[in-house]
Amino acid sequence: MRIEQIYTGCLAQGAYYIESNGEVAIIDPLRETQQYVDKAANEHAKIKYIFETHFHADFVSGHIDLAKKTGAKIIFGPTAKTDYEAYIAKDNETFKLGNITIKVLHTPGHTLESATYLLIDKNGKDHAIFSGDTLFLGDVGRPDLAIKSDLTKEDLAAMLYDSLRNKIMPLADDVIVYPAHGAGSACGKNLSKDTVGILGEQKKTNYALRADMTKEEFVKEVLDGILPPPQYFAKNAMMNKTGYDAFETVLKKGNIALSANDFEIIANHENALVLDVRTEQEFAKGHIPNSIFIGLNGAFAPWVGALITDLKQPILLVTPIGQEKETVTRLSRVGYDNTLGFLKGGFDTWGASGKDVETLESISAEAFSNRFKEEDLNVLDVRKDGEYQSTHLKGKNVKHFALDYINQNMHAISKDKTYYIHCAGGYRSAIATSILKARGFNNLIDITGGIETLKKTGVPLSDYVCPTTL
């Protein structure tokens, strides 16, 4: 028996390759599936099953493409309904894989069809669970993502309580836990950085598995502080339920080199969004007018999903040379399949063609500190709510302007004012500045280094929530 976790850091997502006696099961595969086909071929094994723990909301799974390539059967938990061929398993149904058995545990709560897969070894011993978004290390899945359901998040949280206590907690303490996500995922509130754990340890340390916890307490604690899901979640879940274009088709369409002139023509004729994925420093030094920055060096795919509201939006790419295919791939992982090409030769070819170039105005933390102590500057803090509540600049014109909700809150600021923008380290403030600039806000100054460098300058900091929070 072989179990391999295939972890993708930019999505904080774990897919799983399980092999026994020449037969393979893949759990929650990524959109690009050839890696699993090649891995099985190298092992002289055959992919027999594709297990989906639920209709994923934070990424587009590769289950449909993988089934078409291999003939493997797609397995979902009870109550799932799909627009393509899939096997809907019964609760406690078992599937043989070589010398081992995989048992379906229906664990609704995160979503109605959520299933946990229990791996039973050749000796009949419970070995591991692949818990999807039902149980994470340190947390449990958010109960507010059901597709077109009349159930409330409180109803789903109550289901999750029952699922954990009736299906998972009775398992032995030495059972290994393989979750679908780790720290950085928006599918839970406080996920551990660890990606593999032991159930007994979770029973001791995971707040949601406290033995003396009532259902009412569980519902309250699971829902406490939960933020609205990113806008792309429901759209990705629907793609996983109804189907999507083959990844190879998407890649072929998007991985096209364009001259500066062709790039400009397509941008104008197709109303395409120019997405610059270089570093924030490179973008600040020079970029195509009205382009948006979201760098590959950060949480690229989740920020694309949170900020670009139309999955069908035509996109043109400015990438580091050699990262074109990787960028199209990452976009497809969250359902953005309408990439039309990339700037051949990178950004340098744009300026070399004599076309207009814009820059972002920036200021060092030290220089900002000197100004801030003398003037009432307008400051936009684009970090998340918890970060802002922990500590922020103290001033009457300091506003919390979370990047997550920039599209909804843009009406709350004025194009006539000058704003200094910061985040924790500089990545998100560059994204926010690029979006605002593309929308006609021209008086923007990015504070390099963010709050971490500002703390070292002696600027006044507050540890309470400013009443001007947006």
Protein Blocks (a to p, Z undefined) as FASTA:
>chain_A
ZZdddddfklopacddddeehiacdehiafblmlmmmmmmmnopacfbdcdfbdcfkbcc
fklmmmmmnopacdddehiacfbdcddddehiacdehjbccdddddehjbmmlccddddd
fkopafbdcekjmbcghiacdfklbghiabdfklmmmmmmmmmmmmmmmpcfklccddfb
dehiakbmbdcfbfbdcfklmmmmmmklgfklcfklmmmmmmgopacddfklmmmmmmmm
nopcdfklmmmmmmcccdfklmmmmmmmnopacddfbdfklmmnoccehiacddfklcfk
lmmmmmmmbfklccdddddehilmmmmmmmmmnopakbgbdcehijmlmmmnopacdddd
dddfklmmmmmmmpccddddfbdfklmmmpccddfkbccddfklmmmmmmmpcfkbccdd
ddfkommmmmmmmmmmmnopabbcddehijmlmmmnopacdfbdcfkbZZ
